[in-house]
Amino acid sequence: MHVELPEEDTDLTPDRPFNPWRVPASPAVEQLIQDVLNQVRNYETLYQLRKRKRKQADQVTFEKAVSAVVCDLIHQHLNQPEGRVFITRSHTRLGTRSRYRPAIYSKALPAILDVLASPELCFVEQSLGYEGFFGPSQQTTLRAGKRLISRIESAAIGLDAIGLSEEQETICLRDTRDSLWDEGAMLEYEDTPVTSGYRDQMRTINRWLRQADLDFDDLYAGEGKVVDVSNRMLRRIFTQGSFGSGGRLFGGFWQMLSREERRQGLHINGEQAVELDYGQATPRIAYGLLETVLPMEDAYSIPGFESHRAGMKKVLNAMLFADKPLTRMPKGVRKEFSAQHSISEVVSAIEAAHAGLKELFYTGIGHKLQFMESQIMVDVLVRLMSEGVVALPIHDAILVPESSKELGLRVMDTVFQDHTGIVSQISVKE
């Protein structure tokens, strides 16, 4: 079964998808939600909207739904007050069960939204969507209503008063991709000891990050960007319908920052953050898989193309991920080369320089190599956590406090060699 995974809040557009996983993270918000629930209860009684009392399980779901809507609209109002949250009211979509969707996505949700948006309550401002029979369709959008805004202001609620639920699925499985640039739909799966173990790891890491001393100086945020340092939930996303493919960590506000923003504005335990980056991770892991040695210091410095390193890096990695020979430049790579350079010329140069990897090219092995990289990164985070060090992952790199740089380098090198048998190459970006 295919489902859509809610998008991360990664862009700067005012409108975004509803995030059903928001929860209160302060007594002020908990009290506000109780106030809203009491008023909803009085509204239902006044207008006799219910003939019988909800079952206990339904009542719990109802209260979670109200809480999630209120929390997400508080977050949106504080983060992008001019924007809106779009949400589905489709009974077909709301009736679909999935491990990636919370129980609040039920057919009762539209009625809850209507009550919250009623003139008597005004906690939500709702603009109903419509089918575009003679033009584009419009999704239902929400934003904080005037009574919710007044309560946000009177209680001086900030972004740190809103958290993310631990019930959110952190082990995600994508379907096989149709092309190198297709992400693949999310797949349902049955849990095994392996997936349960991965989830336990993520739960431990996320709890560690949740209590970490992280701060960002908004002075260094890009124009119009609001950095929510409470957004720390990480997920592992596996690919190609296999738990032996992909597995990289996604999420966390630091992944949405530019390198310059992280360098200047991010602090861990009150210290400047330092980025430790595995160099040439994919080809080095590939050579380790073949139990052979990388024949050059820089895997991406290809003879005859030394001034086109960035392009060669992308093409070499594409050759490892592709399941058939490349007949054109990968997406976005053409600009890295001169007009006269053809894909066949570039590929031939890479094949000559990396003759030892010939048996791996065009086999799709890149997905397995990325899985091995993700296992390395998780192991690095767990080992540093055991040393009391907060490390923030960015694919094949981590951010650590300045004082933990040397320890971070030692752990990263040890873990890389444990997994691959190859000496790592780690760069320090301060």
Secondary structure by P-SEA (a helix, b strand, c coil): ccccccccccccccccccccccccccaaaaaaaaaaaaaaaaaaaaaccccccccaaaaaaaaaaaaaaaaaaaaaaaccccbbbbbbcccccccccccccccccccaaaaaaaaaacccccccbbbbbbbccccccccccccccaaaaaaaaaaccccccbbbbcccccbbbbcccccccccccbbbbbbcaaaaaaaaaaaaaaaaaaaccccccccccccccccccccbbbbbbbccccccccccccccccccccccccccccccccbbbbbbbbcaaaaaaaaaaacccccccccccccccccaaaaaaaaaaaaaacccccccccccccccccccccaaaaaaaaaaacccccccccccaaaaaaaaaaaaaaaaaaaaaaacbbbbbccccccccccaaaaaaaaaaaaaaacccbbbbbbbcc
